[in-house]
């Protein structure tokens, strides 16, 4: 079982894919880490030996912010935007899209489930 940065990597996946299970490491970063340590990208995670694992761990700890440290930094950035009450901070506070997407339609992920509003009733004719 390969455990890096507090995350158990899946054993049967290629190393390039397995590293992306760590928060803060995407496909290009995973390729960079493996290439730097001269480990084949196609080598499965369970085929890594202890030297490979240690080399990967060292590279990640020295060069990248991952998992808890990165999550807290992101949260602090959002909190700063909320505190200074800028446009982006207000969008975070209201739970609306922050980066300029349209909201008349779509944006259901940010806004949540639809809240149906009843239509206005017509006055009866006399």
C-alpha positions as CSV (number, residue, x, y, z in Angstrom):
1,X,0.0,0.0,0.0
2,X,1.5,3.3,-1.1
3,X,0.7,6.1,1.3
4,X,1.9,9.6,0.3
5,X,0.9,12.9,2.0
6,X,-1.7,11.0,4.1
7,X,-3.5,9.5,1.0
8,X,-3.6,5.8,0.1
9,X,-2.9,5.6,-3.6
10,X,-4.8,3.0,-5.6
11,X,-2.6,-0.1,-6.1
12,X,-3.7,-1.2,-9.6
13,X,-3.5,2.2,-11.4
14,X,-0.6,3.6,-13.4
15,X,1.7,5.8,-11.3
16,X,0.7,8.9,-13.4
17,X,-3.0,8.4,-12.6
18,X,-2.4,7.2,-9.0
19,X,-0.6,10.4,-8.0
20,X,-3.6,12.5,-9.1
21,X,-5.5,11.1,-6.1
22,X,-3.5,13.5,-3.9
23,X,-5.2,16.9,-3.6
24,X,-3.1,19.5,-5.4
25,X,-1.5,17.1,-7.9
26,X,-3.0,17.0,-11.4
27,X,-1.9,15.1,-14.5
28,X,0.9,17.4,-15.5
29,X,2.4,17.6,-12.0
30,X,2.2,13.8,-11.7
31,X,4.2,13.5,-15.0
32,X,6.7,16.0,-13.8
33,X,7.3,14.1,-10.5
34,X,7.7,10.8,-12.2
35,X,10.0,12.1,-14.9
36,X,12.2,13.9,-12.3
37,X,12.6,10.7,-10.3
38,X,13.2,8.6,-13.5
39,X,10.2,6.4,-12.8
40,X,8.2,5.0,-15.8
41,X,4.8,6.7,-16.1
42,X,3.3,3.3,-17.0
43,X,4.6,1.5,-13.9
44,X,1.8,0.5,-11.6
45,X,1.7,2.0,-8.1
46,X,2.1,-1.5,-6.5
47,X,5.2,-2.1,-8.6
48,X,7.0,0.9,-7.0
49,X,9.8,-0.1,-4.7
50,X,10.7,1.7,-1.4
51,X,13.3,3.9,-3.2
52,X,10.8,5.1,-5.7
53,X,8.3,5.9,-3.0
54,X,10.8,7.8,-1.0
55,X,12.0,9.7,-4.0
56,X,8.4,10.7,-4.9
57,X,7.6,11.6,-1.2
58,X,10.7,13.8,-1.1
59,X,9.9,15.6,-4.3
60,X,6.3,16.3,-3.2
61,X,7.3,17.6,0.2
62,X,10.1,19.8,-1.1
63,X,8.4,21.3,-4.2
64,X,4.6,21.3,-3.7
65,X,1.8,22.3,-1.3
66,X,-0.6,19.4,-1.1
67,X,-3.6,18.1,0.9
68,X,-4.2,19.9,4.3
69,X,-1.7,22.7,3.7
70,X,-3.1,23.6,0.3
71,X,-6.8,23.2,1.5
72,X,-6.1,25.7,4.3
73,X,-4.4,28.1,2.0
74,X,-7.4,28.0,-0.4
75,X,-9.8,28.6,2.5
76,X,-7.7,31.5,3.8
77,X,-7.8,33.1,0.3
78,X,-11.6,32.8,0.2
79,X,-11.9,34.2,3.8
80,X,-9.8,37.1,2.8
81,X,-12.1,37.9,-0.2
82,X,-15.1,37.6,2.2
83,X,-13.4,40.0,4.7
84,X,-12.6,42.7,2.3
85,X,-16.1,42.4,0.8
86,X,-15.0,42.6,-2.8
87,X,-17.2,41.4,-5.7
88,X,-15.7,37.9,-5.7
89,X,-16.2,37.7,-1.9
90,X,-19.8,38.7,-2.2
91,X,-20.4,36.0,-4.8
92,X,-18.9,33.4,-2.5
93,X,-21.1,34.7,0.4
94,X,-24.2,34.5,-1.7
95,X,-23.3,31.1,-3.1
96,X,-23.3,32.2,-6.7
97,X,-20.7,31.6,-9.5
98,X,-17.6,33.6,-8.9
99,X,-16.0,33.7,-12.3
100,X,-18.5,35.5,-14.5
101,X,-20.7,32.6,-15.6
102,X,-24.3,33.3,-16.4
103,X,-26.9,32.7,-13.7
104,X,-30.3,33.1,-15.5
105,X,-30.0,29.5,-16.6
106,X,-27.5,26.9,-15.5
107,X,-25.2,27.4,-12.4
108,X,-27.3,24.8,-10.5
109,X,-24.2,23.4,-8.9
110,X,-23.6,26.7,-7.0
111,X,-27.2,27.7,-6.5
112,X,-28.5,24.3,-5.3
113,X,-31.8,22.6,-6.1
114,X,-34.4,24.8,-7.7
115,X,-36.8,26.7,-5.4
116,X,-40.1,26.8,-7.2
117,X,-42.1,30.0,-7.0
118,X,-45.8,29.8,-7.5
119,X,-47.3,31.7,-10.4
120,X,-49.5,34.8,-9.8
121,X,-53.2,33.9,-9.7
122,X,-55.5,35.6,-12.2
123,X,-58.4,37.6,-10.9
124,X,-61.8,35.9,-11.8
125,X,-63.9,37.7,-14.4
126,X,-67.3,39.0,-13.4
